Amino acid sequence: ASALAAALLRWGAGLGAEAAHVQVLDDDAPARALWARAGFTDHHRYRYWHRPPR
């Protein structure tokens, strides 16, 4: 997964991207750790409201 993340970041940079953003669920510790190792930090958090099914 780390190699794939690094490849995606290189690909974006090669296309001229100057920034990258990822969205990860707060309780997904493995994903959060993966992106932290790639240098990402928390920027902000989302909270979703939904109506339960009837």
C-alpha positions in Angstrom: 0.0 0.0 0.0 2.9 2.4 0.8 4.4 1.8 -2.6 1.0 2.5 -4.3 0.6 5.7 -2.3 4.1 6.9 -3.3 3.4 6.0 -6.9 0.2 8.0 -6.9 1.9 11.0 -5.4 4.7 10.8 -8.0 2.2 10.5 -10.8 0.3 13.6 -9.6 3.5 15.6 -9.2 4.5 14.5 -12.7 1.3 16.0 -14.0 2.0 19.3 -12.2 0.1 18.8 -9.0 1.4 21.0 -6.3 -0.8 19.6 -3.5 -2.6 16.3 -2.7 -5.5 15.7 -0.4 -6.9 12.4 0.9 -10.1 11.7 2.8 -9.9 8.9 5.3 -12.5 7.7 7.9 -11.5 8.8 11.4 -11.6 5.2 12.7 -9.5 3.7 9.9 -6.2 3.5 11.8 -4.3 1.6 9.1 -5.2 4.2 6.4 -4.4 7.1 8.7 -1.0 5.5 9.5 -0.3 4.9 5.8 -1.0 8.6 4.8 0.9 9.9 7.9 4.0 7.9 6.8 3.6 9.7 3.4 3.7 13.0 5.2 0.0 13.9 5.4 -1.5 15.5 8.5 -5.0 16.3 9.6 -6.4 19.4 8.0 -10.0 19.3 9.0 -12.7 16.8 9.8 -16.2 16.1 8.3 -19.3 15.1 10.1 -22.1 13.6 8.1 -25.7 13.6 9.1 -28.1 11.1 7.6 -31.7 10.1 8.1 -32.1 6.4 9.2 -33.9 4.2 6.7 -37.6 3.8 7.3 
